[in-house]
Amino acid sequence: MVETGFSKHISDAGDLLDIDKAIVDRVIKPERVLESYVSVVVDGEAKNFRCIRCQHSSLLGPYKGGIRFHPEVTLEESLELAQTMTFKNAVVDVPFGGAKGGVVCNPKEMSEKELMELSRKYIESLNDFIGPEKDIPAPDVNTGPKNMAVMMDSYSELVGKNVPAVVTGKPVEVGGTELRSGATGRGVATVYHEYIQDHGYSINDVDVAIQGYGKVGQVAAELIDSYGSNVVGLSDSTGAIIDENGLPTTEIREWKEKTGSVIGFNETTEITNKELLTLDVDVLIPAALANAINKEIADQIQAEVIIEAANNPITPTADKILNEKNHTIIPDILANAGGVTASYLEWVQNMQHHSWSQEKLVNELDTKMKTAYQNVKKTKTKKPKTHSYRESAIQMALQKLTKTLKLRKPIFK
């Protein structure tokens, strides 16, 4: 399997920490990669779909990671995302390993009924390899609570009993939580707030631009707005809008729900997504797809701080450029860990057959995110060779994984 960009980050961290290369190599490589094909009737005709699940690491607990339905799902992408999940879970200190997977398909060309049947078949193909103490899938790109409900039902039928803890991100009616849908955005906003407080900014004077006004971007924007900061730029797949006096995020969410786009809201100025990324703001939050900030865009970034709400939104080359120019980057394995933290809280409740209050869930999530941020900051402060928050987070996670590997596998010394 081809080495991923994240593998390079892990290798570099191993070199800085002087960890044996055999240990680093074991941490990088997946424990298992599963591939299968399932058949579903689409538009009256049987079609075959490639299914992938990469189970990267179970050192810290059951595999955990999302399932995406997308035409460009690959083994290489699944491995990189699974590695990211392993390190994200270690950073935020939840007892899960990392996994990721998906189905190669185009959801735009399928009905909801066909997608639900594909969800059912996907779980059937993985039946022997998943379970609440083995591998716990969750929603990802083009999947959501309904898919998870069907996947839970499929697994429960196969094992002959109700098992809500086999997946997370479910509807509330079948064991999910209200917290889950906005948890990633809440986690991003919490890390934003911690950083701003730590670095002497006046929160009311901070200008913020958010690329991607979907589930994550909307929640993060409204919370950051509620703190008193100025959200001056927002974008979605149709384009971007700006207002240097600040955008009313709640009204824009309602506008997008009505029109399907942020474009055209009141008297805002329209710009391109690329222009939004290069705005002269204090904080930029990329919350869309991977690799949004490449080498070309990195050279034009003006924001002092970049908080990664999306997975892998900055290419390795762009990351190097931004660090050399002294931009601060809060990495995805810290900033967007609110989603997996909420998944963990959902799983705990399912395993205990008990429901927590929304207040308790929010408090638990906020505490986890604040603690993770402070721990990463301490690691950065203690290690003179660590120049960035990404290096700090990866080193902190790698040390934890290395220690666990040595305890569980004494052949590694």
N, C-alpha and C positions, 0 to 999 in steps of 0.2 A: 504494500500500500504506500502511496506517495506521501512524503513528509508534508505536513501542513505548516502554515505560517505560525500557528500556535505552538507546534512542536519546536520551532526555532526559539520562541520565547522560553519554553521549558528548558531547552538545552543551555541557553545563555544563563538562566538562573542557576542551573546545576554547576556551571563553570565558576560563577561568582561565589557560590557557596562551597565549592570544592567537594561536591558529592560524587561518589564513584559513578563512572559512566554507565556501568551495568544497571545500577539502580535507576538512573535517569531514563535509560532506554526502556526499562520495565514500566516505569510510570508513563512514558509516552505511548507505548504500544497498547492497543485495545485487547481486552481479555477475550472478546468474542465478537465476530461480525456475522450477522444473520442475513440471508437473502432468500426470498421465496417469490413465487408467482401465484396470483389468485385470479379467478375468473368471475366477472360480473356482467350481467346483461345491461347494455347501454343502448338506448334508442332501439330496443328490440333485437340487438345483436350481441352475442357473447364476445367480450374483449378481455385480454389478459393484461394484468398490471404487475409491475415489478415492485416488491416490498423490501425495505431495508430496515434493519435495526442494528446499530452499533452499540454494544455494551462495553464501554471503555474501562471502567474501574469499579470494583466493589470493595475496595480497601476500607472505606469509611462506612459502608452500609449498602442497602439495596441500590441497584441502578436506578437513576431518575433522569428523565428528560422527555422532551416533547416529540410529537409526531406531526409532520407537516405533509400536506397534499400539494404537490407542486410539480410542474413539468421538468424542473431542473434538479430534482433530488438526486444526489450521487453518493457513492461510498465515501469519497474524499471529504465532501462537505459534512456528511454525517459524522465522520471521525473527528473533524475539527470541532464541530459543535458539541460532540460528546466529551472531548477533552476539556472544552470550556466549561461544561457542566460539572465535571469532576472538580475543577479548581474553584469554580464559583461556590459549590457546596462546602468545600474546605474553608474558603475565605469567610463565609457567613456562618460557619459552624453549625451546619445541620448534618445529621448522620445518614447521608446518602452518598452514593457514588454517582458517576456520570454516564448518561446514555443519550442517544438521539436516533431518530429514524424518520421514515416517511414512505410515501407511495408516489411513484412517478406517474402523474396524471395531471389533467387540466380541469380543475373544478368548475371553471367557467363553462365548460362544455358538457357538464353533467347535472342532472336534476338532484334535488335534495334526497329523494328516495334512493337514487343510485349511489350517492355519496355515503348515505347511512349503511347501505349494503356493503360498500367497499370497506367501511370502518369495521363492520362485523367480520368480514373475511380476513382483514388484516390481523385482528386479534386471534382468530382461529388458527392462522398460520404461525403464530407465535406462542400458542397455548402452553407448550412445555417449557418455555423460557421466561415467562412473566409471572407475576404474582405479587401480593402485597409485601412479601419479604424477599422477593427476587428482583423484579424490575417493575417500576411503577410509571407508566406513560402519563403524558399530560398534553394539553393542546399546544399547538404551534401555528405556523403559517397555514391559513385556510382550514383549520380545524377549531372547534370550540366546544362548549358545554354539551350540545346535542350529540356530537361525535363521541364524547366521553361517556355519556349515558348509555349509548348503544354498545360501546366497547365493554363497559362494565357488565351490561346485561349478557353480552356474548360470552364473556369469561365465566360469569356466574352460571350460565346454562351448562357450559362445558364441565365445570367442577361439581355441579349439583347443589350449590348453595349460594346465597347472596353474599357477594364480596365487594362492598363499596370501596374498600381501600386499595383495590387493584389499579385504579387510575385516580388522578386528581383533576381539578378544574371542571368538576361535574356541576349540573344544576343543583341549586339548594335543595330541591325536592327529593333528590336521590343521594344526599350526603355531602353536597358541596357547601361552600360558604359564600356569603355576599362579599367577603373581603377579596376573594381570588381575582375577580374580573379587573379590579383596579390596583392590584397589589404591586405590579411592576412599576407603574407610574408613581405610586405612593413611595416606594423605595427610592426611586430617583430623586423625588422632591426632598425626602428626608436627608439623603446624602448631600444634596445641594445645600440645604439649610445648615448642616453641620460644617461643611466647608466654608461657607460664607461667614458663619460665626467665628470660625477658627482663624480666619485670615484678615480680620479687621475691616471688612466691608460694612458699610451702612446698607442694610438689606433693602431699604426704600430707594436707594440710588443705583441698584444693580439692573442693568439692561440685559435681557435674555432673549435669544432666538431659538426656536424649536423646529427642527426639520422632521416632519412626520406627525400629522395630527390624527393618528389612529387611537387605539385603546390606551396605549402607553402615553403618547404625547398629550392627549386630552387631559388625562388625570394629572400628570406632572404639571402641565400649564396652569390648570385651575388652582392647584395647591400652591405653586410658586407665586401666582397672582395673589392668592389669599395671604401670603406672608408679607406682601407689600412691595415685592419686586415688580419691575416693568417688563412684561412680556411684549416685546416690540415687533417680533416677527414670528410667523407661523406658516407652515406649508403642508400640503398633501400631494398626492400624485398629479393633481391638476395644475399646480403652481403654488405661488407663495404670496402673502400679503404682509405689509409692514405699516406701522404707525409709531413714530418716534415718541409719542406721548403715552404709549401703552395700549394694548388691545384688550377689550372686554372678553375674556376667555369663555365665560359661561354663555354669553350671547352668541359667540362664534360657534360654539359647539351646537347650539340650537339651530343656527343658520345652516351648518353643515348637515345636520340631521334632516333638515327640510329640503336642501338643494343638492346635497351630495358633494359639496365642494366648499372650501374656504373662500374661493374667489368670488368677488362681487359684494363682499360684506361692506355695507355703508360706504364711507368715503376713504377706505384704505387704499394704499398704493400697491399695485400688482408688480411682482418681480418674479424671476425664475428661481427654481430650487437652488441652482448653483450660486446665484447672487445672495440668497439667504445664508448659505454656508459661509460666505465671505463678508458678512455685515460687520461693521465696527461696533461690536457689543462686548460686554464683560464676559458673558457665559454663553456658549453654544451647546445645544443638546441635540445631537443626531439621534432620532428615534424612529428611523425608517429601516431600510434594508442594509445588508452588509456592504462594505467597501464603498460607502457613499463618499468618503473623503480619500481621494487618491493623491498621487504625487503632485499633479497639476493644481488641485484645489488647495493642498496643504501649503503651497508657496504663497497663497493669497489669503489664508486665514488670518483674521485680525483679533478674534476673541482671545482673551487672556486664559480662559479656562474652558475645557471641553469635557462634558460629562456624557459618557457613552450609555445612552438608554437602549440603543439597538445592540444586537450581537455583532461583534467584529465590524463596526462601522468605519474604522480607519485601517487602511492597508498597512502592512509592515513598513513599506518604504515611506509612506506618509507619516507614520508614527515616528520614525527616525528623524525626519525633517522637522516635525513639530517640536520634538524634544530638543533638537539642536538650537531651535529658535526660542527656547525657554517657555513654550506654552505648557500649561499644566493640564494633564489628561487624567481624569478619574475613570478607570477602566470598567468595561462591561461586567467583568467578573465580580466587581464590587457594586457598581451603580445600579445594575438592573437585577440584582439578586432578590428583590422583593417578591418576584413571582414564585421562585422555588421555595422561598421562606414560607409564603402563604400556602403553597402546596404541602409543605411539611406539616404545617398546623392543621390543614384539612385531613391529612393522612393520620396524624396522631388522634384526632377526634374519631375518625372511622375505626381505628384499631381499638380505641377505648369504648366504642359504641356510646359516645357522649357528645353533646353539643355545647360549645362555648358561646358566650355572649360576644356580640360584635365589638364591644368596648375592649374586652380582653384580647381578642384577636388583633385589633389595631395596636394596642399597647405592646403585645408580644412582637409584632412585626417591626414597629418603630424601634424597640429596644435592640432587636437583632441587628437592624441596619446601622444604628448609631454605634453599637459595639464593634461591628465589623469595620466601619470607617476608622474608628479610633485605633483599633489594632493594626490596621494597615498603616496608618500615620506613624504609629510608634515604631513599626518595623522600618519604615523609611528613615526615621530619625536616628535609629540605633545603628544602621548599617551605612558606613561612609561610602561604600561602592554603589549604593542604591540611589539612582538619580530621579526616578519617576515613581508615581503611585502604581503603575502597572508592574514594574519590576518588584516593588515592595509586596504587592498582593500575590504575585506568582511565587516569589521566594517564600513568603509566609505559608502558602498552601503546599509548596513542594517540600518544605521542612516537615510539615504535618504528615504528608503522604509518605515521605521517606521513613520517618520514625515508625509509622504504622506498618509499613512494608517490612522493616527489619524485625519488628515484634512478631508479625504473623508468619514471615518467611525467613527463618534463621540462616538460610544459605547466604543471604545478603548481610554483609557485615559493615 
